[in-house]
Amino acid sequence: MAVICAFVLNAGLNFVLGLLIAKLLGPADFGLFALATAGAIVANTVLFEWLRLSATRFYSARVRDQEPWIRQGLDRAYVVLGAGLLAAALVCAGFGVEAGPESRAAITAGAGVAALGIGVFDYHAALARARFDGGLYFRLVAIKNALAFVLMAGTAWLLPQPAWVLAAAGLSQFLAAAILWRPMRDPVSPRLRVRLAETWRLFLAYGLPLIAANAIYQLLPFLNRGTIAAQAGLAEAGYFALAADVTTRSIGTLGTALDLLLFQLAVRVEEEEGRAAAEAQVGRNVGVVVALLLPCAVGFWAILPALQALVVPEAYRGPFASYAGLMIPGFFCLAMMNFALNPIFQIRRRTLPVIAAALVGLAVDALGLWLLPPLMGPEGIAAAQTAGLAAATGFLALRALTGPERLRLPWRDLLMAGIACAAMALCLVPLRHLEPVRALAVSLPLGFLVVGGFTWVLDIAGLRTLIAARLAARRAGPSKAGTGRTGPDAIANDSH
């Protein structure tokens, strides 16, 4: 349960924090903040993502004890790259002191600090998950969210400039990892330089194709936000950014929590039972991901008018719902790529198709940016982004699901999940036009009952069986259920 609690905490506070920052900064400054945040994420992806992915793939409780050079190689690489990024940020800050907090140099310095904080936090979160230490992961997430809420919201209130808020974001994530430095450590062991060189080559061979793909995907929001800022101004970019932030969190946060548990399970199955069993586990994982994320996407669309009226700052209303409605299919496709299709290529260590899919998505997005804004106005940029993500997902699905080594999917579960979501949509569509409070109060429990009922009766993705087994284990009492295990079965409890 630790990971589920961490997920709920992380998702809820990030959602509230995003809305609060948007309100305190205003549309124009929030648009600049969002653009710089996209740049920080690109920098983090290019510099650190290959190491985080390598930690997820190659580090475990067994490796911690038997192959200490894996953690040593990860730590050494993070220190070198982090020191270089910090030095660059300090140089930019030096120029920003003279030019002021609104200057390009100050914004770049803030983005650099944010990128460093994201990289350090994500790395330590990946280590905790790889060790299946749900309690440590929960503490890390809880401390990070508490610090982020205090530092970012306080900074946005006292010093409402994007550069300061970016720096506060990076500092909150770095401090969370620093506070838990002692329990995150591995046992001291001799450093083997030959092993370190081999380890870095392994990390690069595995991670570089994935970070190339991730960097391309991160370029999409950066390119699209830059385009909308150039064509319609920073305020319009702020509307676009808030819609993108809320939409991707509503769909992707649960996906991230699922992926970081399910992929870790697939890695463990590979260690214990071999590659074929791991690929079968990935196929089963796809059913779970679709069964849980498709209702999130459909449900978010259904409650969008009520959500806009009740929680979105007044300055953003109108454009928020228009942009979010166009983005929902694209972010669902992105979630399917990241959490359903990518894992099979990661297990096989054949990650070049992921780069090819990202390039397809970038090309389609660029074509959409050229063709759609003249026809649709600023909303055409959101449509171009969705088209690019859908094209990338289609390409990657074609590679994963065809050929002699095609991924075997639980088609029955996917069909049943689609039927459940269609039934939910039919029930919720008439409620979209009700008064917002009443619409939200009725839609949430009704949607949960419809999808939950279908899932329970049809045992979609085996979720009923899993829940029943856990309830039976709890009823059996501590003598049977409380064995102190720290493996996958003990933690349906863990969470980029």
N, C-alpha and C positions, 0 to 999 in steps of 0.2 A: 504493500500500500504506500510505501514511502514515495515511489516515483509518481503515483497517481496524485498524491497530495502535492508533490513538487510541481506537477503539471498544472493543477488547478491554481495554485498560488502564482506560478509564473505567468500563466495566461491571463488571469484576472488582473494582476497588478500591472502587467504590460499594457493591457487594454486601457485601463484607467489612466495610466501614466501618459500614454500616447495622446489621449484626449486632453489631458490637463496641460501638457506641453503645448499642444496646438492652440489651446485657449489663451495661455499666458503669452505666447510669442506673437500670435496673430497670423493671418494667412501668408503675408509676404515673408516674414522672418521664418515661419515654419516651413515655407517652401524652400528657403535657402538652407535651413537646418536639414531638411529631408534630402536635398541634393548632396550636401556634404556627408550625410550619413551613408548615402549610397556609395560615395567615393571611399569612405572608410571601410565599408564592407568589401568593396573591390580590393582595396589594399590588404585587408586581412586575408581575403581569399588567396591572393597571389603569394603573400609571404608565409602564411601559417597553415592554410587549409591542408596542404599535403602532409603536414605533421599531425594534425588532428585526425585526419583520415587514417594515417598509419597507426596512431594510437588505438583507434577503434578496431582496426583490422588485426594488429599484431601483438597488442598488449593484453594481458589477462592475469588472473591471480596466479596461474601456473608460471607464466613468463616472469612475473614479479619475483618469484623465488628461484627459478631455474635459469633464466636468461636475462640477467640484470643489465646487459649491454643495450637491450632494447630501450629501456627507460633512460639510460645514460645518453644514448644517441639522441633521443627526443629532447631531453633537457638541454643538452649542449647546443643543438640547433636552435631551440627557442631563445636561449640566452644571446646567441650571436645575432640572430635576426632582430630580436627585440631591442637590443642595444643600438643597432643601426637605425631602426625606425625611431627610437626615442631621440637619438642625436639629430636626425632630420627634422623632427617636430620641434626641438629646441631651437634649431637654426631659424625655422619659420617663425617661431614665437618671438625671437629676437627682432626680426623685421616687423612683426605685428605690433610690438610694444610701441614703436615709433609711429606706425601708420594707424593704429587704433583697432578696437575689437571687431569692427565691421569690415576690415580690410581682407583682401584675398589671402595674405600671409597668415593672419590670425585664424581665419577659417581653416586653412590647410593645417596649421598646427593643431587645432582642436580635433580635426578629422584624424590626424596621426595618432594623437593620444587615445581617441576612441578606438581606432583600429588595434592599437597595442592592448588595450584593456579587453576588447572582444577576444583577441587571440589567446591571451593568457587564461581568461575565464573558460573559454570553450575547450582548451587543452585539459585543464584540470577536471572539468565536467566529464570529458571523454575518459579520463583515467579512472574516475570514480565509477562510471558505468561499466567500463571494461572489467573492473574488479568485482562487479555485481554488489557494490557496497551502497545499497539504497539509502541507508541512513546518512552516510557522508554526502551523497549527492543531494539529498534533501536539504541538509544544512548549508551546503554551498549555494544552492538556488535561493534559499530563504534569506541568507545574508546578503547576497547580491541584490535581490529585489528590495530589501529594506534600505540598503545603502543607495540604490538607484532612485528610489522614491524620494528619499530625503535630499540627496545631493542634486539630482536633476531638477526636481520641482522647486527646491529652495533656490537654486541658481537661476532658473527661469523667472522666478518672482523677484529676486534681488538684483540680478544682472541679466536682463532679458535680451541677450545677444546670442546668436547661434554658437559662436566660438566657445563661450563659457559653458554652455549646456553640453556641447560635444565633449569638452574636457571633463566635465562632471560625469558623463556617461562612461568614459574610459576609466576614470579613477574608481568609480563604484565597482566595476568588474574586477579591476586589478586588486583592490583591497579585499574583496571577498576571497580571492585565491590566497592572498597573503595571510589573512586571518587563520585559514585552515591549512597553512603550509606544513605544520608538524604532522597531522594525521595523513596528509597526502604523500609524505615521503616514503621512499622504498628503503629497505635495509641497506646499510653501507656495504659496498663490495668493491674489490679492486677494479680499476678501469683498464680495459683491454683495448688499446688503440687499433689493433687490426680488426677486432670485432666492430668497433665504432665505424670504421670506413665501410665495412661490408653492410652494416646496418643502414647507413645513409644511402648507399646505392640501392638497397632494397626499398627504402622509403621513396626515393625519387622515382624509381621504375614504377612503383604502384601508384603514387600520389600525383605525379605530374599530369598525366592525362585527365585525372579527375579535377584538379584545380584549374586546368585550362578550360574544361567545360564549365565549371562553376564560375570562373571569371567572366566567361562569355555571358552566362545567364545574369550575372550581376551587372554586366554592362547594359543589359536591356533597360532596367529601371533608371540607371544613370543617363543613358541616351534619351530615353523617353521623357524624363523629368527635365533634362536640359533642353530638349526640343520644345516642350510646352512652355518653359520659362522664356525661351527666345521668341516664341510666336505669340504668346498671350500674357506674359508677365509672371513675376514671382508669386503673386497672389493666386493665379490660376494653378501654378505648380504646387502651391500649398493645398488647394482643394484636391488635386490629383493625388498628392502624397498621402494625405490623411485617409482618403478612400482606399488607396493601395495598402497602407499600413494596417487598417482595421480589417480589410478583407483577407489579406494574407495571414494575419494572426487568427482569424476566425476559422480558417480552413487548415492552415499549415502547422499551428502549434500542437494540436493533437497528433498530427502526422509525424512531427519531430519526436514527440514522446514515444509513439509506437515504433518508429524506425530504430531509435536508439536502443530499444529493448529487443525488437524482433531481429534486427541484424546481428546483435550480439548473441542471440540464441542460435542463429544460423552459423555463426563462427564457431560456437561451442560444439554444435552438432558435427561440423566438419572436423574439429579436433578429435572427437570421440568416435564418429561413425564413418567419416570419409566424405568425399566431394559429392557423390550422388545423393546421399542423405541430406546434405546441406542444401543442394539445389531443390530437392523435394520440399524442404522446410521453407525455402524462399517462395515457392509456389503457394504453399498454404498461407504464408504471411500476406501474400497479395490479397487473398480473400478477406482477411481481417482488416487490412488497410482500406479496401473499397467499402466493406460493410460499415465502417465507422466514419470515413471521411465523406462519402457521398451524401449521407444525411446531413452532415455539417454544411456542405455547400448548398443543398436544396433548402435546408432550414434557414440559413442566413439570407438567401434570396427572399424567402417568404416573409421574414420579419423586418426586412430592410426599411420599409416606410416607417414602421413604428420605432425602430432603432434610431433612425435619423431624427425623428421628432423628439425623442426622449433624452438621448445622450450625446448627440453630436452638437458641438458648439454652434450657436445660431449663425455665426458668420460663414459657416461651411455648408449650411443646409441648402438643398437643391442640387448643386454640383456633386455633393457627396454621393447621393443615391444614384445619380446618372452614371458617374464613373464606376462606382462599386458594382452596379448591375452588369456593366460590360466586362468588368475584370473577373467576376466569379468563375466563369468557365476556364479562363486562362490559368488562374491560380489553382484550380482543381487539377488541371492538366500538369502543372508544375509539381504538385504534390504526388501525382501518380508517377511522374518520372523519378522524383527523388526517393520516394518511399516504396514503390512497387517494382519499378523496372531497373533502376540503377543497381540494386543489391545483387542481381544475378551476375552482372558484369564484374562487380567487386569480388564476389566469391570466386569467379573464374580468373580474376586478375587480368582480364582483357577489357581495358577501359577505353580504348580508342573509339568504339562506337558512341560513347557518351560525348566525346568531343565533336564527332560528326553531327550528332543530333543537335548540339548547341549551335553549331555553325548554321545548320538549316534554320533553326529558330531565329537566329540573328538576321539572316538574309531575308526571311519572310517579314520580320518586324521592320527592317529598313525599307522594304518595298511598301509595306503598309503605311509607314510614315510619309512616304512620297505620294501615295495615292489617296489615302483616306481623309486627312485633315481638310483638303479642299472640299470634300463632299459632306463631311460630318462636323467640321469645326474641331475644337479641342478634344471632343469625345472620340474623334477618329484615332487619336494617339492611344487611348485605352483599347480601342478595337484592334489596332495594329499589334499591341502587346499581346492580347489574347490570341490573335492569329499566329503570331510567332511561337508562343508556347504550345499551342495545339499542334502546329506543324512539327515541332521538335519531339513532342510526345508520340505522334503518329510514326515518325521515322524510327524512334527508339523501340517502339512496340513491334514494328515490322522486323527489326533486327533480333529482338528477343524471342519472338513467337513463331519464327519461321526457321527452316533449315533443320539439319539432323540433330542439333543440340538445342532445339527449341524448348523454352520454359513451359512446363506443364501447369496449366492454371486450373483452379476449381471453378469451372464454368457454371456449374449449377449454383454455387454461392453468389457469383457475380450477377447472374440473372435474377435470383431471388432478392438481392440487395437493390437492384434496379426497380423491381416491382414494388418493394416496400417503400422506396423513395417516391415513386410515381403516386402511390396511394396517399402518402403524406402530403405531397404537393396538391393533389385534388382536394384534400380536406382543408388545407391552409390558404389556398388562393382566395376563397371568398372572404377570409378574415383580413386580408391586406388593406381593405378599405374601411375597416372599423376605426373608431377612436383609438389613438396609439396605446394608451394604458390597457384598455380592454383587449386590443388585438394581441399585445404581447402576453398578457396574463392568460389568454386562452390558447394562443398558438404554441407556446413552449410546452405545456403539459400535453396538449393534444398531439403534437408532432412526436414527442417522446413515446406516448402510448401507442401510436400507430406503428412507428418503426420498431419500438421495443416488442410490441406484440408479434409482428411478423418475424422478427429475429428469434424470439423465444419459440414460437410454434414451429417454424421451419428450421430451427437450429442453424441459422446462417453463419458460415465460417466456423462452426463448432463453438460459437460463443455461449450458447445455453449449456452445452456439456462442460465447458470450462468453468462457468459460474457455479453450476451445480456441484462440480467436484470440489471447488474451493469452499462452498458452504458446507458440504459434507465433511471436509477436513476440519473445519472450525468446530462443527458439532461434535466431532470425534474427541475433542479436548486436547489439552497441551501434551498429553502423553504420546499422541500420534502426530499432531500438527506442529507442535513446538519443538522440533528436533534441532533448531539452531542452524538450519541449512543456509548457505549463502549462494546457492546456485540459482538457475533460472526459475525453478519452480517456487523458490522461496521469495522471489522478487518479481512478481509481475509488478515490480517496484523500481523502475528506473526510467530516465528520459532518453540547430549550426544551429 
